[in-house]
Amino acid sequence: MTVNIDNLIITTPVAKSSSNPVALELTGAQALATLPQVISRLADGAVRMNAPTKGVASKSTHRTRCEWKEAVYWGLASAGRHVNHQRMVLERVNSAQKVVIAQMHVKDDDSPAIKVFWNKGKITLGFRQDFNQVTPTSSTVLANVPLGAPFDIIIEVTAAGVATVSATCAGRSGSSGMLKMTASWSSRTFNFHGGVYNQVDFNDSTPPEDGSTCVISQLELLHLDATNQNSSTT
């Protein structure tokens, strides 16, 4: 299956320019055409995303990423069900052995509603039940997810603000159970993210070979109406 990222926005570990050392963002089509060292199309239609730990970061962080995100934000009530489904393989992970692989981000805020990690062989998540919650609630979704093993990760949220995060690997499945968002989120808008976002700061002594790389072989971004018809899909 060919993974279509053409209209998604890719945040890269590459600088906008020599005079503007902030992470370059561009469409998937542009990234595939111009940055093969960062993102590339494989023969089977899958997409490889590569984030060296030492590179260029967004804003004031010292953490690099090669991450896709939806170009358009959406509100919970805009569809009956919102789904982010990735099938992926982590080929390598940074020295901290921790990388963000999926997010449900909120506009104009640095802290996502849901952030999903591969953390030392486990799929874990952080969930903010309330918009004003400072520290996310952490939990494990699925253990024993080794490097090189294909796995599926799904974030699903309803118009009522009930979310679930589920993962499957080698015939084993795990789920967060129902994650109930409070009414504080009802006026907010969101977009889904995925790929690799290193959870380790870089510095001058960071080895150039350190980093994280994933291959995404399936990507579905669905916003379904009450009759389960796609209102949009990528």
TORNU-703791 format. One record per residue (C-alpha): residue number from 1; residue in one letter; y negated, x negated, z negated. Coordinates in nm, 3 decimals, always signed. Layout:
<recs>
+-----+---+---------+---------+---------+
!   k ! r !   north !    east !      up !
+-----+---+---------+---------+---------+
! NUM ! A !       Y !       X !       Z !
...
+-----+---+---------+---------+---------+
</recs>
This chain:
<recs>
+-----+---+---------+---------+---------+
!   k ! r !   north !    east !      up !
+-----+---+---------+---------+---------+
!   1 ! M !  +0.000 !  +0.000 !  +0.000 !
!   2 ! T !  -0.341 !  -0.135 !  +0.096 !
!   3 ! V !  -0.575 !  -0.138 !  -0.203 !
!   4 ! N !  -0.914 !  -0.008 !  -0.091 !
!   5 ! I !  -1.198 !  -0.173 !  -0.281 !
!   6 ! D !  -1.453 !  -0.169 !  +0.002 !
!   7 ! N !  -1.699 !  +0.066 !  -0.168 !
!   8 ! L !  -1.648 !  -0.057 !  -0.524 !
!   9 ! I !  -1.885 !  -0.308 !  -0.684 !
!  10 ! I !  -1.736 !  -0.649 !  -0.765 !
!  11 ! T !  -1.884 !  -0.856 !  -1.048 !
!  12 ! T !  -1.802 !  -1.219 !  -0.975 !
!  13 ! P !  -1.808 !  -1.554 !  -1.162 !
!  14 ! V !  -2.042 !  -1.685 !  -0.889 !
!  15 ! A !  -2.421 !  -1.721 !  -0.925 !
!  16 ! K !  -2.662 !  -1.499 !  -0.732 !
!  17 ! S !  -2.835 !  -1.817 !  -0.617 !
!  18 ! S !  -2.904 !  -2.173 !  -0.727 !
!  19 ! S !  -3.225 !  -2.054 !  -0.890 !
!  20 ! N !  -3.079 !  -1.737 !  -1.043 !
!  21 ! P !  -2.768 !  -1.825 !  -1.248 !
!  22 ! V !  -2.660 !  -1.465 !  -1.316 !
!  23 ! A !  -2.328 !  -1.322 !  -1.197 !
!  24 ! L !  -2.340 !  -1.206 !  -0.835 !
!  25 ! E !  -2.249 !  -0.842 !  -0.771 !
!  26 ! L !  -2.163 !  -0.714 !  -0.425 !
!  27 ! T !  -1.941 !  -0.455 !  -0.261 !
!  28 ! G !  -1.570 !  -0.509 !  -0.229 !
!  29 ! A !  -1.600 !  -0.538 !  +0.149 !
!  30 ! Q !  -1.869 !  -0.806 !  +0.115 !
!  31 ! A !  -1.673 !  -0.994 !  -0.151 !
!  32 ! L !  -1.354 !  -0.999 !  +0.056 !
!  33 ! A !  -1.549 !  -1.129 !  +0.355 !
!  34 ! T !  -1.746 !  -1.403 !  +0.178 !
!  35 ! L !  -1.576 !  -1.512 !  -0.148 !
!  36 ! P !  -1.208 !  -1.590 !  -0.075 !
!  37 ! Q !  -1.191 !  -1.825 !  -0.375 !
!  38 ! V !  -1.273 !  -1.529 !  -0.601 !
!  39 ! I !  -1.116 !  -1.228 !  -0.431 !
!  40 ! S !  -0.872 !  -1.209 !  -0.143 !
!  41 ! R !  -0.649 !  -0.968 !  +0.045 !
!  42 ! L !  -0.275 !  -1.048 !  +0.043 !
!  43 ! A !  -0.035 !  -0.983 !  +0.329 !
!  44 ! D !  +0.108 !  -0.672 !  +0.161 !
!  45 ! G !  -0.236 !  -0.514 !  +0.114 !
!  46 ! A !  -0.274 !  -0.609 !  -0.253 !
!  47 ! V !  -0.590 !  -0.777 !  -0.385 !
!  48 ! R !  -0.600 !  -1.099 !  -0.588 !
!  49 ! M !  -0.894 !  -1.135 !  -0.831 !
!  50 ! N !  -0.970 !  -1.475 !  -0.984 !
!  51 ! A !  -1.203 !  -1.553 !  -1.276 !
!  52 ! P !  -1.227 !  -1.919 !  -1.381 !
!  53 ! T !  -1.330 !  -1.935 !  -1.748 !
!  54 ! K !  -1.612 !  -2.172 !  -1.662 !
!  55 ! G !  -1.851 !  -2.006 !  -1.421 !
!  56 ! V !  -2.142 !  -1.767 !  -1.418 !
!  57 ! A !  -2.164 !  -1.471 !  -1.655 !
!  58 ! S !  -2.358 !  -1.148 !  -1.672 !
!  59 ! K !  -2.673 !  -1.115 !  -1.880 !
!  60 ! S !  -2.664 !  -1.334 !  -2.193 !
!  61 ! T !  -2.286 !  -1.369 !  -2.232 !
!  62 ! H !  -2.078 !  -1.682 !  -2.176 !
!  63 ! R !  -1.774 !  -1.492 !  -2.050 !
!  64 ! T !  -1.680 !  -1.472 !  -1.685 !
!  65 ! R !  -1.516 !  -1.194 !  -1.493 !
!  66 ! C !  -1.388 !  -1.087 !  -1.156 !
!  67 ! E !  -1.405 !  -0.715 !  -1.207 !
!  68 ! W !  -1.436 !  -0.406 !  -0.988 !
!  69 ! K !  -1.635 !  -0.102 !  -1.099 !
!  70 ! E !  -1.718 !  +0.236 !  -0.955 !
!  71 ! A !  -2.054 !  +0.244 !  -0.778 !
!  72 ! V !  -2.141 !  +0.594 !  -0.898 !
!  73 ! Y !  -2.156 !  +0.710 !  -1.261 !
!  74 ! W !  -2.012 !  +1.048 !  -1.359 !
!  75 ! G !  -2.033 !  +1.284 !  -1.655 !
!  76 ! L !  -1.733 !  +1.420 !  -1.840 !
!  77 ! A !  -1.804 !  +1.777 !  -1.726 !
!  78 ! S !  -1.832 !  +1.677 !  -1.358 !
!  79 ! A !  -1.454 !  +1.714 !  -1.315 !
!  80 ! G !  -1.162 !  +1.852 !  -1.511 !
!  81 ! R !  -0.985 !  +1.517 !  -1.528 !
!  82 ! H !  -1.091 !  +1.157 !  -1.461 !
!  83 ! V !  -0.819 !  +0.896 !  -1.393 !
!  84 ! N !  -0.817 !  +0.516 !  -1.355 !
!  85 ! H !  -0.469 !  +0.394 !  -1.253 !
!  86 ! Q !  -0.399 !  +0.028 !  -1.175 !
!  87 ! R !  -0.067 !  -0.135 !  -1.093 !
!  88 ! M !  -0.114 !  -0.504 !  -1.146 !
!  89 ! V !  +0.033 !  -0.842 !  -1.231 !
!  90 ! L !  -0.137 !  -1.106 !  -1.440 !
!  91 ! E !  -0.057 !  -1.439 !  -1.279 !
!  92 ! R !  -0.238 !  -1.643 !  -1.543 !
!  93 ! V !  -0.464 !  -1.584 !  -1.845 !
!  94 ! N !  -0.724 !  -1.805 !  -2.009 !
!  95 ! S !  -0.656 !  -2.039 !  -2.302 !
!  96 ! A !  -0.741 !  -1.765 !  -2.554 !
!  97 ! Q !  -0.469 !  -1.550 !  -2.396 !
!  98 ! K !  -0.698 !  -1.247 !  -2.401 !
!  99 ! V !  -0.852 !  -1.065 !  -2.104 !
! 100 ! V !  -1.000 !  -0.720 !  -2.042 !
! 101 ! I !  -0.806 !  -0.541 !  -1.766 !
! 102 ! A !  -0.961 !  -0.191 !  -1.764 !
! 103 ! Q !  -1.264 !  -0.012 !  -1.906 !
! 104 ! M !  -1.434 !  +0.324 !  -1.926 !
! 105 ! H !  -1.792 !  +0.203 !  -1.934 !
! 106 ! V !  -2.102 !  +0.400 !  -2.030 !
! 107 ! K !  -2.435 !  +0.373 !  -1.849 !
! 108 ! D !  -2.717 !  +0.183 !  -2.022 !
! 109 ! D !  -2.498 !  +0.054 !  -2.306 !
! 110 ! D !  -2.308 !  -0.273 !  -2.348 !
! 111 ! S !  -2.016 !  -0.123 !  -2.544 !
! 112 ! P !  -1.762 !  +0.079 !  -2.344 !
! 113 ! A !  -1.608 !  +0.401 !  -2.470 !
! 114 ! I !  -1.266 !  +0.251 !  -2.393 !
! 115 ! K !  -1.180 !  -0.114 !  -2.334 !
! 116 ! V !  -0.821 !  -0.219 !  -2.254 !
! 117 ! F !  -0.696 !  -0.574 !  -2.310 !
! 118 ! W !  -0.398 !  -0.790 !  -2.228 !
! 119 ! N !  -0.379 !  -0.980 !  -2.555 !
! 120 ! K !  -0.107 !  -1.242 !  -2.602 !
! 121 ! G !  +0.152 !  -1.031 !  -2.422 !
! 122 ! K !  +0.044 !  -0.693 !  -2.558 !
! 123 ! I !  -0.163 !  -0.415 !  -2.403 !
! 124 ! T !  -0.420 !  -0.317 !  -2.665 !
! 125 ! L !  -0.735 !  -0.108 !  -2.665 !
! 126 ! G !  -1.064 !  -0.056 !  -2.838 !
! 127 ! F !  -1.193 !  +0.304 !  -2.862 !
! 128 ! R !  -1.532 !  +0.431 !  -2.972 !
! 129 ! Q !  -1.487 !  +0.790 !  -3.083 !
! 130 ! D !  -1.861 !  +0.831 !  -3.134 !
! 131 ! F !  -2.140 !  +0.687 !  -2.917 !
! 132 ! N !  -2.308 !  +0.539 !  -3.226 !
! 133 ! Q !  -1.986 !  +0.377 !  -3.350 !
! 134 ! V !  -2.048 !  +0.003 !  -3.377 !
! 135 ! T !  -1.693 !  -0.128 !  -3.418 !
! 136 ! P !  -1.425 !  +0.017 !  -3.188 !
! 137 ! T !  -1.094 !  +0.137 !  -3.334 !
! 138 ! S !  -0.816 !  -0.095 !  -3.216 !
! 139 ! S !  -0.453 !  -0.010 !  -3.140 !
! 140 ! T !  -0.154 !  -0.140 !  -2.943 !
! 141 ! V !  -0.039 !  +0.058 !  -2.640 !
! 142 ! L !  +0.260 !  -0.152 !  -2.527 !
! 143 ! A !  +0.412 !  -0.481 !  -2.643 !
! 144 ! N !  +0.615 !  -0.737 !  -2.447 !
! 145 ! V !  +0.415 !  -0.740 !  -2.123 !
! 146 ! P !  +0.467 !  -1.097 !  -1.998 !
! 147 ! L !  +0.268 !  -1.289 !  -1.740 !
! 148 ! G !  +0.411 !  -1.236 !  -1.393 !
! 149 ! A !  +0.553 !  -0.891 !  -1.472 !
! 150 ! P !  +0.415 !  -0.588 !  -1.283 !
! 151 ! F !  +0.276 !  -0.314 !  -1.505 !
! 152 ! D !  +0.080 !  +0.009 !  -1.476 !
! 153 ! I !  -0.226 !  +0.087 !  -1.687 !
! 154 ! I !  -0.382 !  +0.434 !  -1.685 !
! 155 ! I !  -0.698 !  +0.563 !  -1.850 !
! 156 ! E !  -0.730 !  +0.940 !  -1.832 !
! 157 ! V !  -1.003 !  +1.158 !  -1.982 !
! 158 ! T !  -1.065 !  +1.532 !  -1.961 !
! 159 ! A !  -1.392 !  +1.722 !  -1.926 !
! 160 ! A !  -1.357 !  +1.805 !  -2.295 !
! 161 ! G !  -1.360 !  +1.435 !  -2.387 !
! 162 ! V !  -0.991 !  +1.393 !  -2.472 !
! 163 ! A !  -0.870 !  +1.055 !  -2.348 !
! 164 ! T !  -0.534 !  +0.880 !  -2.327 !
! 165 ! V !  -0.444 !  +0.524 !  -2.237 !
! 166 ! S !  -0.089 !  +0.460 !  -2.121 !
! 167 ! A !  +0.103 !  +0.159 !  -1.992 !
! 168 ! T !  +0.443 !  +0.102 !  -1.830 !
! 169 ! C !  +0.627 !  -0.227 !  -1.777 !
! 170 ! A !  +0.990 !  -0.290 !  -1.683 !
! 171 ! G !  +1.091 !  +0.068 !  -1.758 !
! 172 ! R !  +0.922 !  +0.075 !  -2.097 !
! 173 ! S !  +0.622 !  +0.297 !  -2.168 !
! 174 ! G !  +0.359 !  +0.327 !  -2.438 !
! 175 ! S !  +0.063 !  +0.554 !  -2.502 !
! 176 ! S !  -0.241 !  +0.567 !  -2.725 !
! 177 ! G !  -0.191 !  +0.937 !  -2.790 !
! 178 ! M !  -0.492 !  +1.165 !  -2.777 !
! 179 ! L !  -0.827 !  +0.992 !  -2.828 !
! 180 ! K !  -1.084 !  +1.259 !  -2.905 !
! 181 ! M !  -1.444 !  +1.175 !  -2.818 !
! 182 ! T !  -1.719 !  +1.347 !  -3.014 !
! 183 ! A !  -1.999 !  +1.556 !  -2.864 !
! 184 ! S !  -2.224 !  +1.248 !  -2.883 !
! 185 ! W !  -2.078 !  +1.144 !  -2.544 !
! 186 ! S !  -2.147 !  +1.475 !  -2.365 !
! 187 ! S !  -2.484 !  +1.371 !  -2.222 !
! 188 ! R !  -2.366 !  +1.023 !  -2.118 !
! 189 ! T !  -2.239 !  +0.907 !  -1.780 !
! 190 ! F !  -1.952 !  +0.667 !  -1.718 !
! 191 ! N !  -1.774 !  +0.454 !  -1.463 !
! 192 ! F !  -1.430 !  +0.294 !  -1.455 !
! 193 ! H !  -1.379 !  -0.084 !  -1.438 !
! 194 ! G !  -1.073 !  -0.304 !  -1.380 !
! 195 ! G !  -0.961 !  -0.654 !  -1.289 !
! 196 ! V !  -0.999 !  -0.955 !  -1.521 !
! 197 ! Y !  -1.278 !  -1.020 !  -1.773 !
! 198 ! N !  -1.222 !  -1.332 !  -1.982 !
! 199 ! Q !  -1.251 !  -1.293 !  -2.359 !
! 200 ! V !  -1.336 !  -1.653 !  -2.432 !
! 201 ! D !  -1.675 !  -1.825 !  -2.414 !
! 202 ! F !  -1.715 !  -2.117 !  -2.178 !
! 203 ! N !  -1.903 !  -2.437 !  -2.254 !
! 204 ! D !  -1.951 !  -2.782 !  -2.103 !
! 205 ! S !  -1.606 !  -2.895 !  -2.215 !
! 206 ! T !  -1.413 !  -2.597 !  -2.073 !
! 207 ! P !  -1.143 !  -2.731 !  -1.837 !
! 208 ! P !  -1.204 !  -2.628 !  -1.475 !
! 209 ! E !  -0.842 !  -2.513 !  -1.440 !
! 210 ! D !  -0.874 !  -2.257 !  -1.723 !
! 211 ! G !  -0.907 !  -1.896 !  -1.615 !
! 212 ! S !  -0.744 !  -1.560 !  -1.544 !
! 213 ! T !  -0.601 !  -1.422 !  -1.220 !
! 214 ! C !  -0.454 !  -1.082 !  -1.141 !
! 215 ! V !  -0.305 !  -0.912 !  -0.837 !
! 216 ! I !  -0.371 !  -0.538 !  -0.802 !
! 217 ! S !  -0.112 !  -0.367 !  -0.581 !
! 218 ! Q !  -0.219 !  -0.007 !  -0.644 !
! 219 ! L !  -0.552 !  +0.145 !  -0.747 !
! 220 ! E !  -0.628 !  +0.514 !  -0.787 !
! 221 ! L !  -0.961 !  +0.644 !  -0.908 !
! 222 ! L !  -0.944 !  +1.021 !  -0.931 !
! 223 ! H !  -1.192 !  +1.288 !  -1.039 !
! 224 ! L !  -0.998 !  +1.612 !  -1.029 !
! 225 ! D !  -1.133 !  +1.965 !  -1.044 !
! 226 ! A !  -0.976 !  +2.255 !  -1.234 !
! 227 ! T !  -0.724 !  +2.322 !  -0.956 !
! 228 ! N !  -0.615 !  +1.956 !  -0.950 !
! 229 ! Q !  -0.774 !  +1.892 !  -0.611 !
! 230 ! N !  -0.934 !  +1.552 !  -0.569 !
! 231 ! S !  -1.310 !  +1.565 !  -0.591 !
! 232 ! S !  -1.315 !  +1.193 !  -0.517 !
! 233 ! T !  -1.062 !  +0.913 !  -0.483 !
! 234 ! T !  -1.063 !  +0.542 !  -0.407 !
+-----+---+---------+---------+---------+
</recs>
